[in-house]
């Protein structure tokens, strides 16, 4: 039997061999070397297989799904198969700095009460050019004023501030996370759902304020694509969070965000000409938290072709 590594790394991928090669290179270049990498391939292309085999490293495993799972399910399948004490996800279009693991793993090793250690990140474009303005804006938005060191409880930090970059900037203690709890309706935003599982674990987090990751922003990313699936997945998450009695103190925040995502879903549905679905989304939005913006979209959903044309102007 092959001994489990200290860190299991998962790279979920789908038909992006050039980005995948760069992501794997950033793993191989780590100063910390006690790891095993599973490339969880949801496309199963020959090009991806060729990329993995080109490294000639027995620690890198190429696992192909028998059928297409989708973004979130592919990630969770990789996380569920992890064997190490720690799990780290690296999306196939992002990169780690060489000191990523060596900065975060010792922190977790020194304190068993920590469930996650995380850092900050640099924003790059499709060609790896650093966007200093976007980097500063992103850092201020998600971790502005966040102190270095230990943080607990995690509910607001993770579920409201969304300060922990789980998709590519964290190392997670595998024990204590319910890796089997993956509602399919949260698919596109699986990282946010993972954040909820971290909160539910009861552990603490540690923030190391170095830029340990390069996060790529490009037209093909899930974040850039957004759209109806994105909004519906976030809405599904917030509906689940509202049912958790341990999170009652954040109910107002969750209702407001649920309403916003339902309203954005309604706009997408109106633009697609599905006024019936848009009306249902508006009703759910109004039930969560009424607002003038939602009432305006609801009015459009009742206005036939005129409302659909007006929705095109909304975002």
ChimeraX attribute file (.defattr): number of C-alpha atoms within 10 A of each C-alpha:
attribute: neighborCount
match mode: 1-to-1
recipient: residues
	/A:1	3
	/A:2	4
	/A:3	7
	/A:4	14
	/A:5	18
	/A:6	16
	/A:7	25
	/A:8	26
	/A:9	25
	/A:10	27
	/A:11	28
	/A:12	26
	/A:13	24
	/A:14	19
	/A:15	16
	/A:16	15
	/A:17	20
	/A:18	13
	/A:19	18
	/A:20	24
	/A:21	18
	/A:22	17
	/A:23	19
	/A:24	23
	/A:25	15
	/A:26	19
	/A:27	24
	/A:28	19
	/A:29	13
	/A:30	17
	/A:31	14
	/A:32	18
	/A:33	14
	/A:34	14
	/A:35	21
	/A:36	23
	/A:37	24
	/A:38	21
	/A:39	25
	/A:40	25
	/A:41	24
	/A:42	22
	/A:43	18
	/A:44	19
	/A:45	14
	/A:46	10
	/A:47	13
	/A:48	23
	/A:49	17
	/A:50	13
	/A:51	17
	/A:52	19
	/A:53	14
	/A:54	10
	/A:55	14
	/A:56	9
	/A:57	12
	/A:58	9
	/A:59	15
	/A:60	20
	/A:61	16
	/A:62	18
	/A:63	15
	/A:64	18
	/A:65	13
	/A:66	10
	/A:67	9
	/A:68	14
	/A:69	16
	/A:70	14
	/A:71	17
	/A:72	21
	/A:73	21
	/A:74	23
	/A:75	25
	/A:76	23
	/A:77	18
	/A:78	22
	/A:79	23
	/A:80	14
	/A:81	13
	/A:82	23
	/A:83	17
	/A:84	20
	/A:85	15
	/A:86	22
	/A:87	24
	/A:88	26
	/A:89	23
	/A:90	27
	/A:91	23
	/A:92	25
	/A:93	26
	/A:94	24
	/A:95	28
	/A:96	25
	/A:97	17
	/A:98	18
	/A:99	17
	/A:100	24
	/A:101	25
	/A:102	13
	/A:103	18
	/A:104	23
	/A:105	21
	/A:106	12
	/A:107	20
	/A:108	20
	/A:109	13
	/A:110	9
	/A:111	11
	/A:112	11
	/A:113	13
	/A:114	20
	/A:115	23
	/A:116	26
	/A:117	25
	/A:118	30
	/A:119	25
	/A:120	24
	/A:121	23
	/A:122	21
	/A:123	23
	/A:124	21
	/A:125	14
	/A:126	15
	/A:127	9
	/A:128	14
	/A:129	10
	/A:130	16
	/A:131	14
	/A:132	12
	/A:133	10
	/A:134	14
	/A:135	19
	/A:136	14
	/A:137	13
	/A:138	16
	/A:139	19
	/A:140	12
	/A:141	13
	/A:142	17
	/A:143	19
	/A:144	12
	/A:145	9
	/A:146	14
	/A:147	12
	/A:148	12
	/A:149	13
	/A:150	14
	/A:151	15
	/A:152	14
	/A:153	13
	/A:154	23
	/A:155	20
	/A:156	16
	/A:157	19
	/A:158	20
	/A:159	21
	/A:160	14
	/A:161	13
	/A:162	17
	/A:163	21
	/A:164	26
	/A:165	20
	/A:166	24
	/A:167	19
	/A:168	27
	/A:169	27
	/A:170	27
	/A:171	26
	/A:172	24
	/A:173	24
	/A:174	21
	/A:175	13
	/A:176	13
	/A:177	19
	/A:178	14
	/A:179	16
	/A:180	10
	/A:181	11
	/A:182	17
	/A:183	15
	/A:184	13
	/A:185	17
	/A:186	24
	/A:187	26
	/A:188	22
	/A:189	22
	/A:190	25
	/A:191	20
	/A:192	22
	/A:193	25
	/A:194	20
	/A:195	20
	/A:196	19
	/A:197	17
	/A:198	23
	/A:199	23
	/A:200	17
	/A:201	15
	/A:202	16
	/A:203	19
	/A:204	19
	/A:205	25
	/A:206	23
	/A:207	22
	/A:208	18
	/A:209	15
	/A:210	15
	/A:211	19
	/A:212	24
	/A:213	26
	/A:214	22
	/A:215	26
	/A:216	23
	/A:217	20
	/A:218	15
	/A:219	11
	/A:220	11
	/A:221	13
	/A:222	14
	/A:223	13
	/A:224	10
	/A:225	12
	/A:226	11
	/A:227	15
	/A:228	17
	/A:229	17
	/A:230	19
	/A:231	22
	/A:232	24
	/A:233	24
	/A:234	24
	/A:235	28
	/A:236	20
	/A:237	21
	/A:238	23
	/A:239	16
	/A:240	15
	/A:241	20
	/A:242	18
	/A:243	11
	/A:244	11
	/A:245	9
	/A:246	11
	/A:247	16
	/A:248	13
	/A:249	11
	/A:250	15
	/A:251	16
	/A:252	13
	/A:253	16
	/A:254	24
	/A:255	21
	/A:256	17
	/A:257	20
	/A:258	27
	/A:259	25
	/A:260	24
	/A:261	24
	/A:262	28
	/A:263	29
	/A:264	26
	/A:265	26
	/A:266	33
	/A:267	32
	/A:268	24
	/A:269	22
	/A:270	27
	/A:271	19
	/A:272	14
	/A:273	18
	/A:274	15
	/A:275	24
	/A:276	14
	/A:277	16
	/A:278	27
	/A:279	22
	/A:280	15
	/A:281	27
	/A:282	29
	/A:283	19
	/A:284	19
	/A:285	28
	/A:286	21
	/A:287	12
	/A:288	19
	/A:289	17
	/A:290	17
	/A:291	13
	/A:292	9
	/A:293	11
	/A:294	23
	/A:295	16
	/A:296	14
	/A:297	25
	/A:298	25
	/A:299	14
	/A:300	23
	/A:301	29
	/A:302	15
	/A:303	14
	/A:304	13
	/A:305	14
	/A:306	11
	/A:307	20
	/A:308	23
	/A:309	15
	/A:310	16
	/A:311	22
	/A:312	13
	/A:313	9
	/A:314	11
	/A:315	7
